[in-house]
């Protein structure tokens, strides 16, 4: 009863729907990845802030010498910079 034309229409429609669903899934995956990376970056910043506060406390109490405090703070800052630059291979796409 159906002509070949109708079959082609349904196949094209099904293909277009499948492609749209795939695009939607890809967009949602990209959003989830971006959110996850932002959460990792935020967690890293919080961890570094906590470590810096602890180092300041130890230095204020005299439990670590000033030179060690400075060296550890510099290392912490470098670690934070390295994490920001290298852990996110897609950073350029986010600009």
Short mmCIF file of the C-alpha atoms (twelve columns), coordinates in Angstrom:
data_MODEL
# 
_entry.id   MODEL 
# 
loop_
_atom_site.group_PDB 
_atom_site.id 
_atom_site.type_symbol 
_atom_site.label_atom_id 
_atom_site.label_alt_id 
_atom_site.label_comp_id 
_atom_site.label_asym_id 
_atom_site.label_seq_id 
_atom_site.Cartn_x 
_atom_site.Cartn_y 
_atom_site.Cartn_z 
_atom_site.pdbx_PDB_model_num 
ATOM 1  C CA . UNK A 1  0.000  0.000  0.000  1 
ATOM 2  C CA . UNK A 2  2.842  2.409  0.815  1 
ATOM 3  C CA . UNK A 3  4.810  3.765  -2.035 1 
ATOM 4  C CA . UNK A 4  8.583  4.022  -2.017 1 
ATOM 5  C CA . UNK A 5  8.245  7.764  -1.567 1 
ATOM 6  C CA . UNK A 6  6.610  7.352  1.829  1 
ATOM 7  C CA . UNK A 7  9.320  4.945  2.980  1 
ATOM 8  C CA . UNK A 8  11.993 7.466  2.004  1 
ATOM 9  C CA . UNK A 9  10.171 10.188 3.921  1 
ATOM 10 C CA . UNK A 10 9.975  8.073  7.069  1 
ATOM 11 C CA . UNK A 11 13.620 7.049  6.748  1 
ATOM 12 C CA . UNK A 12 14.709 10.666 6.304  1 
ATOM 13 C CA . UNK A 13 12.563 11.774 9.246  1 
ATOM 14 C CA . UNK A 14 13.931 9.000  11.456 1 
ATOM 15 C CA . UNK A 15 17.493 9.873  10.433 1 
ATOM 16 C CA . UNK A 16 16.932 13.574 11.164 1 
ATOM 17 C CA . UNK A 17 15.441 12.767 14.569 1 
ATOM 18 C CA . UNK A 18 18.371 10.449 15.394 1 
ATOM 19 C CA . UNK A 19 20.876 13.129 14.351 1 
ATOM 20 C CA . UNK A 20 19.129 15.748 16.485 1 
ATOM 21 C CA . UNK A 21 19.097 13.393 19.472 1 
ATOM 22 C CA . UNK A 22 22.814 12.762 18.968 1 
ATOM 23 C CA . UNK A 23 23.536 16.507 18.846 1 
ATOM 24 C CA . UNK A 24 21.498 17.019 22.021 1 
ATOM 25 C CA . UNK A 25 23.367 14.215 23.810 1 
ATOM 26 C CA . UNK A 26 26.702 15.667 22.673 1 
ATOM 27 C CA . UNK A 27 25.750 19.120 23.975 1 
ATOM 28 C CA . UNK A 28 24.636 17.680 27.312 1 
ATOM 29 C CA . UNK A 29 27.861 15.660 27.604 1 
ATOM 30 C CA . UNK A 30 29.913 18.771 26.848 1 
ATOM 31 C CA . UNK A 31 28.017 20.729 29.515 1 
ATOM 32 C CA . UNK A 32 28.578 17.933 32.038 1 
ATOM 33 C CA . UNK A 33 32.309 17.771 31.245 1 
ATOM 34 C CA . UNK A 34 32.631 21.538 31.548 1 
ATOM 35 C CA . UNK A 35 30.785 21.520 34.883 1 
ATOM 36 C CA . UNK A 36 32.956 18.668 36.153 1 
ATOM 37 C CA . UNK A 37 36.157 20.483 35.202 1 
ATOM 38 C CA . UNK A 38 34.935 23.656 36.867 1 
ATOM 39 C CA . UNK A 39 34.204 21.680 40.030 1 
ATOM 40 C CA . UNK A 40 37.686 20.128 39.994 1 
ATOM 41 C CA . UNK A 41 39.257 23.554 39.532 1 
ATOM 42 C CA . UNK A 42 37.169 25.015 42.354 1 
ATOM 43 C CA . UNK A 43 38.086 22.095 44.637 1 
ATOM 44 C CA . UNK A 44 41.765 22.589 43.861 1 
ATOM 45 C CA . UNK A 45 41.524 26.294 44.709 1 
ATOM 46 C CA . UNK A 46 39.789 25.539 48.002 1 
ATOM 47 C CA . UNK A 47 42.410 22.914 48.894 1 
ATOM 48 C CA . UNK A 48 45.225 25.366 48.161 1 
ATOM 49 C CA . UNK A 49 43.539 28.053 50.251 1 
ATOM 50 C CA . UNK A 50 43.200 25.620 53.177 1 
ATOM 51 C CA . UNK A 51 46.858 24.630 52.853 1 
ATOM 52 C CA . UNK A 52 47.930 28.286 52.729 1 
ATOM 53 C CA . UNK A 53 45.919 29.084 55.873 1 
ATOM 54 C CA . UNK A 54 47.487 26.101 57.662 1 
ATOM 55 C CA . UNK A 55 50.975 27.223 56.632 1 
ATOM 56 C CA . UNK A 56 50.240 30.738 57.918 1 
ATOM 57 C CA . UNK A 57 49.038 29.285 61.213 1 
ATOM 58 C CA . UNK A 58 52.143 27.125 61.599 1 
ATOM 59 C CA . UNK A 59 54.394 30.087 60.774 1 
ATOM 60 C CA . UNK A 60 52.554 32.362 63.222 1 
ATOM 61 C CA . UNK A 61 52.980 29.762 65.971 1 
ATOM 62 C CA . UNK A 62 56.671 29.415 65.135 1 
ATOM 63 C CA . UNK A 63 56.281 25.739 64.260 1 
ATOM 64 C CA . UNK A 64 57.955 26.251 60.896 1 
ATOM 65 C CA . UNK A 65 60.753 28.723 60.136 1 
ATOM 66 C CA . UNK A 66 59.975 31.765 57.945 1 
ATOM 67 C CA . UNK A 67 62.183 30.474 55.117 1 
ATOM 68 C CA . UNK A 68 60.314 27.158 55.036 1 
ATOM 69 C CA . UNK A 69 57.002 29.004 55.138 1 
ATOM 70 C CA . UNK A 70 57.999 31.155 52.145 1 
ATOM 71 C CA . UNK A 71 59.310 28.150 50.206 1 
ATOM 72 C CA . UNK A 72 56.146 26.130 50.836 1 
ATOM 73 C CA . UNK A 73 53.886 29.052 49.898 1 
ATOM 74 C CA . UNK A 74 55.817 29.544 46.644 1 
ATOM 75 C CA . UNK A 75 55.562 25.814 45.909 1 
ATOM 76 C CA . UNK A 76 51.825 25.917 46.639 1 
ATOM 77 C CA . UNK A 77 51.329 28.876 44.296 1 
ATOM 78 C CA . UNK A 78 53.360 27.165 41.565 1 
ATOM 79 C CA . UNK A 79 51.316 23.997 42.014 1 
ATOM 80 C CA . UNK A 80 48.111 26.018 41.680 1 
ATOM 81 C CA . UNK A 81 49.419 27.673 38.511 1 
ATOM 82 C CA . UNK A 82 50.548 24.359 37.040 1 
ATOM 83 C CA . UNK A 83 47.173 22.742 37.740 1 
ATOM 84 C CA . UNK A 84 45.335 25.590 36.079 1 
ATOM 85 C CA . UNK A 85 47.557 25.536 33.002 1 
ATOM 86 C CA . UNK A 86 48.038 21.802 32.457 1 
ATOM 87 C CA . UNK A 87 45.123 19.860 33.898 1 
ATOM 88 C CA . UNK A 88 42.562 21.289 31.510 1 
ATOM 89 C CA . UNK A 89 43.418 20.447 27.903 1 
ATOM 90 C CA . UNK A 90 40.260 22.218 26.704 1 
ATOM 91 C CA . UNK A 91 40.950 25.563 28.394 1 
ATOM 92 C CA . UNK A 92 41.524 27.283 25.024 1 
ATOM 93 C CA . UNK A 93 38.013 26.298 23.903 1 
ATOM 94 C CA . UNK A 94 36.455 27.969 26.940 1 
ATOM 95 C CA . UNK A 95 37.685 31.472 26.054 1 
# 
